[in-house]
C-alpha cells in the first residue's frame, strides 16, 4: 500500500470505517528524527563557519591556494626561500587553562595561546611557521564563543606570519559539559636542511640564556587550579595582594611567542640549541636538546621568579623538584649560547628590548638538570 492510500474495505467493513482505520494508522507513525533532535544545530554551525571563513581569510598570503571549507587546505611552498626544504610540524592544546577561560568568560586569548605554543615548538628548531589548522569540539555550539576563539587564533597567526588554512569545528552532544569545549592546533613550518637547529653542536661550557615567560603559559594548570581554587578557596575575581592582580587575570596571561627573538638570534649566528619550556618545566625540556654525555647546571637565583609561582609553592608546600617539573617558573625559552658569543647574543636581545638572564651552563654528565 502506497503512502496516503486508503486501505480497501473488506466485504464486512464500510468505507467510512476503512478511512478511520487509515487515519489512525497515520497518527501512529513516529515523527522523523533529525540531527537537531540529537542536539546538533547544523544551521548555527553553518553560520559560525561563515564567520570563521572571514577571520581566516585575513591571515592568508600568496601561498594559500585554497579557500576554507574544502576537504583539505592547499599551501604552496616557496622553494626560493627554502632551498632543500625540511617541513617541521607540531600539534598541541591549551590544556586545563580552558577551565579558567570558562570561569571568567574570556575566550579570545586561548586561541592566541594555542598558536604561540605551537609556533615556539617549531621555531626552536629553526623553522619559519607556514600554516596552521585548529580543532574545536563542544557539546552545544555557541556561535559567538566559537567565533571569539577563532578570532584569537587568527590574531596569533597574523602576529606570527602564518596562515590559518583550515580546521574542524565539531558538535558532540553529551561529550562535553554545558558551556565547555576543547581546543587543539596543528602547525607546519619550514627550514632549509642546513639551517636546522638540533642541539648537536652544544658543548660543555656553553651558557644558558633564559627569556622570561608571561606566567604559566599553557602548562601546570591542573595543579594551579587545585591550589588556588580548592586549597586557598579563591574565585577568579579574588584579588591577591602578593600577585597584585585578580586570580583569573593572573592565570589568563597569554602564552608568549618567542619567534621574533629566535629569528634575531639565529640571524646573528649565536645559537647552538633552544628549548621551549612547556609541560615538564626546565627539568624535562632542557635535556631534550642536550647531546649525549652532557647535562646542565641552573642557578635558581639568576632570574626574577614571578610571585605567582612562589604563591603556588606556599599554598601547597610544593617541593622544589615538583615545582621545576610542573611549571616554567618564569622562564619560557632557553637558548644555549657558546661562551664567546654571549655578549653578541645579549646585544641582539637588548636591541629588541627583550629581557633575558644568564641562568646556567652546560657541563659534562648525564642528560639531567642540576639546580643550585
DRENKEVEX-14283 format. One line per 10 residues: number of its first residue (from 1); their letters; for each residue x negated, y negated, z of C-alpha. Coordinates in Angstrom, 1 decimal. Layout:
N
NUM> a> X:Y:Z  ...
This chain:
372
1> xxxxxxxxxx> 0.0:0.0:0.0  -1.5:-3.4:-1.0  -1.7:-6.4:1.3  1.6:-8.1:1.7  3.6:-5.3:0.2  6.8:-4.3:1.9  6.9:-0.6:2.6  9.5:1.3:0.7  12.5:2.1:2.8  13.2:5.8:3.4
11> xxxxxxxxxx> 16.5:7.3:2.5  17.7:6.7:6.0  16.1:3.2:6.6  17.8:0.0:5.5  15.7:-2.6:3.5  16.0:-5.1:6.4  14.5:-2.6:8.9  11.6:-1.9:6.5  10.9:-5.7:6.3  10.9:-5.9:10.1
21> xxxxxxxxxx> 8.5:-3.0:10.3  6.2:-4.7:7.8  6.2:-8.0:9.8  5.3:-6.1:13.0  2.5:-4.3:11.1  1.0:-7.6:10.0  1.2:-9.1:13.5  -0.8:-6.1:14.9  -3.8:-6.8:12.6  -6.7:-8.2:14.6
31> xxxxxxxxxx> -7.9:-11.7:13.8  -11.0:-11.6:11.5  -14.2:-12.0:13.6  -16.6:-14.9:12.8  -20.2:-15.7:13.7  -18.8:-18.6:15.8  -16.9:-16.0:17.9  -20.3:-14.6:18.9  -21.5:-18.1:19.9  -23.4:-19.1:16.8
41> xxxxxxxxxx> -22.4:-22.5:15.5  -23.5:-22.5:11.8  -22.2:-26.0:10.9  -24.1:-27.5:13.9  -27.2:-25.6:12.8  -26.9:-26.9:9.3  -26.6:-30.5:10.4  -29.7:-30.1:12.6  -31.6:-28.6:9.7  -30.9:-31.6:7.5
51> xxxxxxxxxx> -32.2:-34.0:10.2  -35.3:-31.7:10.6  -36.0:-31.9:6.9  -36.2:-35.7:7.1  -38.6:-35.6:10.0  -40.8:-33.0:8.3  -41.0:-35.0:5.1  -42.6:-37.8:7.0  -45.6:-35.5:7.6  -46.0:-34.4:4.0
61> xxxxxxxxxx> -49.1:-35.2:1.9  -50.1:-34.4:-1.7  -51.0:-30.8:-0.8  -47.5:-29.9:0.3  -45.9:-28.1:-2.7  -42.5:-27.2:-1.3  -39.5:-28.6:0.5  -38.3:-27.5:3.9  -35.7:-24.7:3.5  -37.5:-22.3:1.2
71> xxxxxxxxxx> -38.4:-18.8:2.1  -42.0:-20.0:2.7  -43.9:-23.2:2.8  -46.4:-23.9:0.0  -49.6:-25.8:0.6  -52.4:-26.4:-1.9  -56.0:-26.1:-0.6  -58.4:-28.9:-1.6  -61.4:-26.9:-2.8  -63.4:-30.1:-3.4
81> xxxxxxxxxx> -63.0:-31.0:0.3  -63.7:-27.4:1.5  -66.3:-25.6:-0.7  -66.4:-22.0:0.2  -63.4:-22.5:2.5  -62.5:-20.4:5.5  -59.0:-20.6:6.9  -58.6:-20.9:10.7  -55.3:-20.2:12.4  -53.8:-20.2:15.9
91> xxxxxxxxxx> -50.4:-19.6:17.5  -49.3:-20.8:20.9  -46.4:-22.0:23.0  -45.7:-24.6:25.7  -45.0:-22.1:28.5  -43.0:-22.9:31.6  -43.7:-26.6:31.2  -40.4:-26.3:29.3  -38.7:-25.6:32.6  -39.8:-29.1:33.8
101> xxxxxxxxxx> -38.6:-30.6:30.5  -35.1:-29.0:31.1  -35.0:-30.5:34.6  -36.0:-34.0:33.6  -34.2:-34.1:30.3  -37.3:-35.0:28.4  -37.7:-33.1:25.1  -39.8:-35.3:22.8  -43.2:-34.7:24.4  -43.1:-30.9:24.4
111> xxxxxxxxxx> -43.3:-30.9:20.6  -46.4:-33.0:20.7  -47.8:-30.8:23.5  -47.4:-27.8:21.1  -49.1:-29.4:18.2  -52.0:-30.8:20.2  -52.7:-27.5:21.9  -52.8:-25.6:18.6  -54.9:-28.4:16.9  -57.5:-28.2:19.7
121> xxxxxxxxxx> -57.7:-24.4:19.4  -58.9:-24.6:15.7  -60.8:-27.9:15.9  -63.3:-26.4:18.4  -64.3:-24.0:15.6  -64.9:-27.0:13.2  -61.6:-26.7:11.4  -59.5:-29.5:10.0  -55.8:-29.0:10.5  -53.8:-28.5:7.3
131> xxxxxxxxxx> -50.3:-27.4:8.1  -48.0:-26.4:11.0  -44.9:-24.3:11.5  -42.7:-24.2:14.5  -40.3:-21.8:16.1  -37.4:-22.9:18.4  -35.0:-20.4:19.8  -32.0:-21.2:22.0  -28.7:-19.7:23.2  -26.5:-22.5:22.1
141> xxxxxxxxxx> -27.7:-25.0:19.6  -27.7:-28.6:20.8  -28.4:-30.6:17.6  -29.7:-33.7:19.4  -32.1:-31.7:21.6  -33.5:-29.8:18.6  -33.9:-33.0:16.7  -35.8:-34.6:19.6  -38.1:-31.6:20.0  -38.9:-31.6:16.2
151> xxxxxxxxxx> -39.4:-35.3:16.3  -42.2:-34.7:18.8  -43.7:-32.0:16.6  -43.6:-34.3:13.6  -45.2:-37.1:15.7  -48.0:-34.7:16.7  -48.5:-33.6:13.1  -48.8:-37.1:11.8  -51.3:-38.1:14.5  -53.5:-35.1:13.7
161> xxxxxxxxxx> -53.2:-35.4:9.9  -51.4:-32.1:9.3  -48.1:-31.4:7.6  -45.1:-29.7:9.1  -44.1:-27.5:6.2  -41.6:-25.1:7.8  -40.4:-23.2:10.8  -37.4:-21.4:12.3  -34.5:-22.6:14.5  -32.7:-19.5:16.0
171> xxxxxxxxxx> -29.5:-19.4:17.9  -29.4:-16.3:20.1  -26.3:-16.4:22.4  -26.7:-14.6:25.7  -30.5:-14.5:25.4  -31.3:-17.8:27.0  -29.8:-19.7:29.9  -27.5:-22.6:29.1  -29.4:-25.7:28.1  -32.7:-23.8:27.7
181> xxxxxxxxxx> -34.8:-23.0:24.7  -38.3:-21.6:23.9  -40.8:-23.2:21.6  -43.8:-21.8:19.7  -46.1:-23.1:16.9  -48.4:-21.8:14.3  -51.2:-23.8:12.7  -53.6:-23.3:9.8  -56.8:-25.3:9.2  -59.8:-25.0:7.0
191> xxxxxxxxxx> -63.6:-25.3:7.3  -66.4:-24.7:4.9  -68.1:-21.5:5.8  -71.5:-23.1:6.6  -69.7:-25.6:9.0  -68.1:-23.0:11.2  -68.9:-23.6:14.9  -69.0:-20.3:16.8  -71.4:-21.0:19.7  -74.0:-18.6:18.3
201> xxxxxxxxxx> -76.6:-21.5:18.4  -76.1:-22.2:22.1  -79.4:-21.8:24.1  -80.4:-21.9:27.7  -80.9:-25.5:28.8  -78.0:-26.9:26.6  -75.9:-29.3:28.6  -72.1:-29.1:29.2  -70.3:-32.3:28.3  -66.7:-32.4:29.6
211> xxxxxxxxxx> -63.9:-34.5:28.3  -61.0:-35.4:30.7  -57.5:-33.9:30.4  -54.3:-35.8:30.8  -53.2:-33.5:33.6  -52.1:-29.8:33.5  -51.7:-30.0:29.7  -49.7:-26.8:29.0  -51.1:-24.3:31.5  -50.6:-23.3:35.1
221> xxxxxxxxxx> -47.0:-24.5:35.3  -45.7:-21.3:36.9  -47.9:-21.8:40.0  -47.5:-25.6:39.9  -43.7:-25.4:39.9  -43.7:-22.9:42.7  -45.9:-25.1:44.9  -44.2:-28.4:44.1  -40.5:-27.3:43.9  -40.4:-24.3:46.2
231> xxxxxxxxxx> -43.2:-24.8:48.8  -43.0:-28.6:49.0  -39.3:-28.8:48.2  -39.8:-31.7:45.8  -37.5:-32.5:43.0  -38.6:-34.1:39.7  -37.6:-37.6:40.9  -39.6:-37.3:44.1  -42.4:-40.0:44.3  -45.6:-38.6:45.8
241> xxxxxxxxxx> -48.0:-41.2:47.2  -51.1:-39.1:46.5  -50.1:-38.8:42.8  -48.9:-42.4:42.6  -46.1:-41.1:40.4  -43.0:-39.1:40.4  -43.4:-35.3:40.3  -41.6:-34.9:37.0  -43.6:-37.6:35.3  -46.9:-36.2:36.5
251> xxxxxxxxxx> -46.0:-32.7:35.2  -44.8:-34.0:31.8  -48.0:-35.8:30.7  -48.8:-34.9:27.2  -51.4:-32.3:26.2  -54.3:-34.3:24.8  -55.6:-33.9:21.2  -59.4:-34.0:21.0  -59.5:-33.8:17.3  -60.9:-37.4:16.8
261> xxxxxxxxxx> -63.7:-36.9:19.3  -64.5:-33.4:17.9  -64.8:-34.8:14.4  -67.2:-37.5:15.6  -69.4:-35.1:17.5  -69.5:-32.7:14.5  -70.4:-35.6:12.1  -73.2:-36.6:14.4  -74.5:-33.0:14.4  -74.9:-32.8:18.1
271> xxxxxxxxxx> -72.6:-29.8:19.0  -73.7:-26.2:19.5  -70.3:-25.0:20.6  -66.9:-26.2:22.0  -64.3:-24.7:24.3  -60.7:-25.8:24.7  -59.9:-25.4:28.4  -56.4:-23.9:28.4  -55.0:-20.8:30.2  -57.7:-19.3:32.3
281> xxxxxxxxxx> -59.4:-22.6:33.1  -63.1:-23.2:32.7  -63.7:-19.7:34.3  -62.3:-17.8:31.3  -62.5:-20.2:28.4  -66.2:-21.4:28.5  -67.6:-17.8:28.4  -65.7:-17.2:25.1  -68.3:-19.3:23.3  -71.4:-18.2:25.1
291> xxxxxxxxxx> -73.8:-15.8:23.3  -74.7:-12.5:24.9  -77.2:-12.9:27.7  -76.1:-16.5:28.7  -74.0:-17.9:31.4  -73.2:-21.4:32.7  -73.5:-23.4:35.9  -70.9:-26.0:36.5  -71.3:-28.8:39.1  -67.9:-29.4:40.6
301> xxxxxxxxxx> -68.9:-32.9:41.9  -69.8:-34.1:38.4  -66.3:-35.4:37.4  -63.3:-37.0:38.9  -60.7:-34.3:39.6  -57.2:-35.8:39.2  -55.3:-36.0:42.5  -52.6:-33.6:41.2  -54.9:-30.7:41.4  -56.1:-31.4:44.9
311> xxxxxxxxxx> -52.4:-31.8:46.0  -51.6:-28.4:44.5  -54.5:-26.8:46.2  -53.5:-28.2:49.6  -49.8:-27.3:49.2  -50.7:-23.6:48.6  -54.0:-23.3:50.4  -55.2:-22.1:47.0  -58.8:-20.8:46.9  -61.3:-22.4:44.6
321> xxxxxxxxxx> -61.7:-19.4:42.3  -57.9:-19.3:41.8  -57.7:-23.0:41.0  -60.5:-22.7:38.5  -59.0:-19.8:36.6  -55.4:-21.2:36.7  -55.8:-25.0:35.9  -58.1:-27.1:33.8  -59.0:-29.1:36.9  -59.2:-32.4:34.9
331> xxxxxxxxxx> -61.4:-31.1:32.1  -59.6:-30.4:28.8  -62.6:-29.8:26.5  -66.2:-28.8:27.0  -68.8:-29.5:24.3  -72.2:-27.7:24.5  -74.9:-30.1:23.6  -78.7:-29.4:23.1  -80.6:-31.4:25.7  -82.4:-33.6:23.2
341> xxxxxxxxxx> -79.0:-34.6:21.6  -77.2:-35.6:24.8  -78.0:-39.3:24.6  -76.7:-39.4:21.0  -73.5:-37.5:21.9  -72.9:-39.9:24.8  -73.3:-42.8:22.4  -70.8:-41.4:20.0  -68.2:-40.9:22.7  -68.9:-44.4:24.2
351> xxxxxxxxxx> -68.2:-46.0:20.9  -64.9:-44.0:20.7  -64.1:-45.3:24.2  -63.8:-41.7:25.4  -64.6:-40.9:29.0  -67.0:-38.0:29.5  -69.1:-36.2:32.1  -72.2:-34.0:32.1  -70.7:-31.2:34.1  -73.4:-28.5:34.0
361> xxxxxxxxxx> -75.8:-26.5:31.8  -76.3:-23.2:30.1  -78.5:-20.6:31.8  -79.7:-17.1:31.2  -77.4:-14.4:32.6  -74.1:-12.8:32.2  -71.2:-14.5:30.4  -69.8:-16.0:33.6  -69.4:-19.4:35.1  -71.0:-20.2:38.4
371> xx> -69.7:-23.2:40.4  -71.7:-25.2:42.8
